[in-house]
Amino acid sequence: MFDSKVLNPIILNELRKKISNFRNNDIKAQVFVPKDISSLQEFIREIYSAGQHFFPLGGGSNLLIGNAENDIFICDFALPKAINIKGNEVEISSNYNINVLLMKLLQHNLGGLEFLAGIPAHLGGIIKMNAGAYGHSISEFVKEVTIVDNVGKMRKLKAHELNFSYRNANIDGFIISAKLVLPNENHLSGKELITSYIENRREKQPLNYPNLGCFYKNPSKYSAGYLIDKCGLKGFCIGGACVSNKHANFIINKNDATFEDVQKLMQKIETDVFAKFKIKLEREIKVIGK
């Protein structure tokens, strides 16, 4: 276990909901919660000097964590929030919840990101995962990202340096802010778009249970949900972890699921899909621990 005076060694119960939307109760991790950028840089330098690596934590919307006592996580929720708007160019701290941000932007008649409405993620995670829906992705709007790299140095990366691809951006470090270029949007029209996207998610996704969104990337020919459904796995459970009846690419925490429950269920899904279709599913979520 990493030895640091500023590290919170075992995660507190009230933090579980903040670091993983799956909310399994067997999470164990070393977590640092910086309150400013200088503390963040100092801690990352300390980690680097010790030969360790860290995992950035934002909204916890795509991270499944088990017993990760030897891993170091850095949460963004105590860092200052800031937004600076100059015309169509907006600089935003990475710890803005995307849904709060959408409404804030509409106050300035800026839109373009409505397709992200309803995703329980922070902007930093949205960019790192190049999140998208309905034919759009965040990469269309990113001009520049500011990070603290793995040696504690602050760096600015232009969009072309991020090598955006499907559900990924080439960012190695802790995102602290991003510059976006956004189109003008009528406040009323933008609000209607946000409402329609959220209603669509509620209709098609199991938002009434803890989940991490889509577990698997869509292969080239078929959606992951279609493949899982055709294997007859909708509603299939191992322990408290279940494939959603509403959307087969969602694994839900239906009844106090453990990390092990989810691992076994993922293995079942991946084995069955490969056996039936000879397609190897690629995980969209990140899995840390054992």
C-alpha positions in Angstrom: 0.0 0.0 0.0 1.3 3.5 -0.9 2.6 5.5 2.1 1.4 9.1 2.0 0.4 11.6 4.6 -2.3 13.0 2.3 -3.9 9.7 1.2 -7.2 8.4 2.5 -6.3 4.7 2.7 -9.6 2.9 2.5 -12.6 4.5 0.8 -15.4 5.8 3.1 -18.9 4.5 2.6 -20.2 7.9 1.5 -17.6 8.1 -1.3 -18.7 4.8 -3.0 -21.6 6.5 -4.8 -19.2 9.1 -6.1 -16.5 6.9 -7.5 -18.6 4.1 -9.2 -22.2 4.3 -10.3 -22.4 0.6 -10.0 -22.3 1.1 -6.2 -21.1 -2.3 -5.2 -20.3 -2.4 -1.5 -17.1 -4.4 -1.7 -15.0 -1.5 -3.1 -11.6 -1.1 -1.4 -9.2 1.6 -2.6 -6.7 4.2 -1.8 -8.3 7.6 -2.7 -6.9 11.1 -2.8 -9.3 14.0 -2.9 -7.4 17.2 -3.8 -9.0 20.6 -3.1 -6.8 22.6 -5.6 -4.6 22.0 -8.6 -1.3 22.6 -6.7 -2.2 19.8 -4.2 -3.0 17.6 -7.2 0.3 18.3 -8.8 2.2 17.7 -5.6 0.5 14.4 -5.0 1.1 13.2 -8.6 4.8 14.1 -8.3 4.9 12.0 -5.0 3.3 9.1 -6.8 5.7 9.3 -9.7 8.7 9.4 -7.3 7.5 6.2 -5.7 7.2 4.5 -9.1 3.4 4.3 -8.8 0.5 5.0 -11.2 -2.9 6.6 -10.5 -6.4 6.3 -11.9 -8.4 9.6 -12.4 -11.9 9.5 -11.0 -14.7 11.7 -12.2 -18.4 10.9 -12.2 -17.8 7.2 -11.8 -20.0 6.4 -14.8 -17.8 3.8 -16.4 -15.6 2.4 -13.7 -16.1 -1.0 -12.0 -13.9 -1.3 -8.9 -13.3 -4.3 -6.6 -10.6 -4.9 -4.1 -8.1 -2.3 -5.3 -6.2 -1.6 -2.1 -2.9 -1.4 -3.9 -4.2 1.0 -6.6 -4.3 4.8 -6.2 -7.3 6.9 -7.3 -7.6 10.6 -7.5 -11.1 12.1 -7.3 -12.1 15.4 -8.9 -15.2 16.4 -7.0 -13.5 18.7 -4.5 -11.5 20.6 -7.1 -12.8 24.1 -7.9 -15.4 24.3 -10.7 -15.0 27.0 -13.3 -16.5 28.0 -16.6 -15.3 30.9 -18.8 -17.3 31.8 -21.9 -16.0 34.0 -24.7 -18.4 33.9 -27.7 -18.6 30.3 -28.9 -15.4 29.2 -27.1 -15.9 27.9 -23.6 -13.2 26.8 -21.1 -14.7 24.4 -18.5 -13.2 22.6 -15.5 -13.3 18.8 -16.0 -15.3 18.1 -12.9 -18.5 19.7 -14.2 -21.4 17.2 -14.3 -22.4 17.1 -18.0 -26.1 17.6 -17.2 -25.5 20.7 -15.1 -23.1 22.0 -17.8 -25.8 21.6 -20.5 -28.2 23.8 -18.6 -25.5 26.3 -17.8 -24.5 26.6 -21.5 -28.1 27.1 -22.6 -28.3 30.2 -20.4 -25.7 31.6 -22.9 -27.5 30.2 -25.9 -24.8 27.6 -26.5 -25.6 24.0 -27.5 -24.4 21.1 -29.6 -23.9 18.8 -26.6 -27.5 17.9 -26.0 -26.9 14.3 -27.2 -25.0 13.7 -23.9 -28.1 14.6 -21.8 -28.8 12.0 -19.1 -25.3 10.5 -18.9 -24.2 10.7 -15.3 -20.6 11.7 -16.0 -18.2 14.6 -15.6 -16.8 16.4 -18.6 -13.3 14.9 -18.1 -14.6 11.4 -18.3 -16.8 12.3 -21.3 -13.6 13.5 -23.1 -11.4 10.6 -22.1 -14.0 8.1 -23.3 -14.9 10.3 -26.3 -18.5 9.7 -25.3 -21.1 9.9 -27.9 -24.7 9.0 -28.9 -27.1 9.6 -31.8 -24.3 9.9 -34.3 -22.3 12.5 -32.4 -19.3 12.5 -30.1 -17.6 15.0 -27.8 -14.5 15.0 -30.1 -16.5 17.2 -32.6 -16.3 20.1 -30.1 -13.0 19.8 -28.3 -10.4 22.4 -29.2 -7.9 21.9 -26.4 -7.5 19.9 -23.1 -5.3 20.9 -20.1 -4.0 18.0 -18.1 -1.6 17.3 -15.2 0.6 14.6 -16.7 2.0 11.6 -14.9 5.0 13.5 -13.6 2.9 16.4 -12.2 3.5 18.9 -15.0 0.7 20.9 -16.4 0.3 20.5 -20.2 -2.0 21.8 -22.9 -3.0 19.3 -25.7 -4.6 20.4 -28.9 -7.4 18.3 -30.3 -5.3 16.7 -33.0 -2.9 15.5 -30.3 -5.6 13.5 -28.6 -6.0 11.0 -31.4 -9.7 10.6 -30.8 -11.2 7.2 -31.8 -14.3 5.3 -31.0 -14.9 5.7 -27.2 -11.3 6.7 -26.5 -8.9 9.7 -26.4 -5.1 9.4 -26.1 -4.8 11.2 -22.8 -2.4 10.0 -20.2 -2.8 12.1 -17.1 -5.4 13.9 -15.1 -7.7 16.2 -17.1 -8.3 19.5 -15.3 -10.1 21.6 -18.0 -11.1 21.7 -21.6 -11.8 24.3 -24.3 -14.8 23.6 -26.4 -16.1 25.4 -29.5 -19.9 25.2 -29.5 -22.7 26.4 -31.9 -25.3 28.8 -30.9 -28.6 27.3 -29.8 -31.9 28.8 -29.0 -32.6 28.3 -25.3 -36.1 26.8 -25.8 -35.0 24.5 -28.6 -32.0 23.3 -26.6 -34.1 22.6 -23.6 -36.6 20.6 -25.7 -33.7 18.6 -27.2 -32.3 17.8 -23.7 -35.7 16.7 -22.5 -36.3 14.4 -25.5 -32.8 12.8 -25.1 -33.4 12.2 -21.4 -36.9 10.7 -22.0 -35.4 8.5 -24.7 -32.8 7.2 -22.2 -35.4 6.6 -19.6 -37.5 4.6 -22.0 -34.7 2.4 -23.4 -32.2 2.2 -20.5 -32.5 0.7 -17.0 -31.9 4.0 -15.1 -33.8 2.8 -12.1 -30.9 0.5 -11.1 -27.2 1.3 -10.5 -25.3 0.7 -13.7 -22.3 1.8 -15.7 -24.0 2.5 -19.0 -23.1 0.4 -22.0 -20.6 -2.3 -20.9 -19.4 -3.2 -24.4 -18.3 -1.3 -27.5 -20.4 -2.0 -30.6 -18.7 -4.3 -33.1 -18.6 -3.2 -36.7 -21.7 -5.1 -38.0 -24.0 -5.5 -35.0 -24.6 -3.7 -31.7 -23.4 -5.4 -28.6 -26.9 -5.3 -27.1 -28.2 -7.2 -30.1 -25.5 -9.9 -29.8 -26.1 -10.4 -26.1 -29.9 -10.4 -26.6 -29.6 -13.1 -29.3 -27.7 -15.3 -26.9 -30.8 -15.3 -24.7 -29.1 -13.4 -21.8 -31.6 -10.6 -21.2 -32.6 -10.9 -17.5 -29.8 -13.4 -16.8 -28.3 -12.9 -13.3 -25.3 -14.1 -11.4 -25.7 -13.1 -7.8 -27.0 -9.5 -7.7 -25.7 -8.6 -11.1 -28.1 -9.0 -14.0 -28.3 -8.3 -17.7 -31.0 -5.7 -18.1 -34.3 -6.8 -19.6 -34.6 -3.3 -21.1 -31.2 -3.1 -22.8 -28.9 -6.1 -23.0 -25.7 -4.0 -23.1 -26.4 -2.9 -19.6 -25.4 -4.8 -16.5 -27.4 -3.6 -13.5 -26.9 -3.9 -9.8 -30.2 -5.5 -9.0 -29.6 -6.8 -5.5 -26.3 -5.9 -3.7 -24.1 -7.2 -6.5 -20.5 -7.8 -5.8 -17.5 -7.2 -8.0 -17.1 -11.0 -8.4 -20.8 -11.3 -9.5 -20.1 -8.8 -12.3 -16.9 -10.4 -13.3 -18.6 -13.8 -13.7 -21.5 -12.3 -15.6 -19.1 -10.5 -18.0 -17.3 -13.8 -18.6 -20.6 -15.5 -19.3 -21.6 -12.8 -21.8 -18.3 -12.7 -23.6 -18.0 -16.5 -23.8 -21.6 -17.0 -25.1 -21.3 -14.2 -27.7 -18.0 -15.6 -29.0 -19.4 -19.1 -29.1 -22.4 -18.1 -31.1 -21.1 -15.3 -33.3 -17.3 -15.7 -33.2 -17.1 -12.0 -32.2 -14.9 -10.9 -29.3 -16.7 -8.2 -27.3 -14.5 -5.3 -26.2 -15.4 -3.7 -22.9 -16.3 0.0 -22.9 -16.1 0.2 -19.1 -12.9 0.0 -17.1 -12.4 -2.8 -14.6 -9.9 -2.3 -11.7 -9.3 -4.7 -8.8 -10.0 -8.3 -8.0 
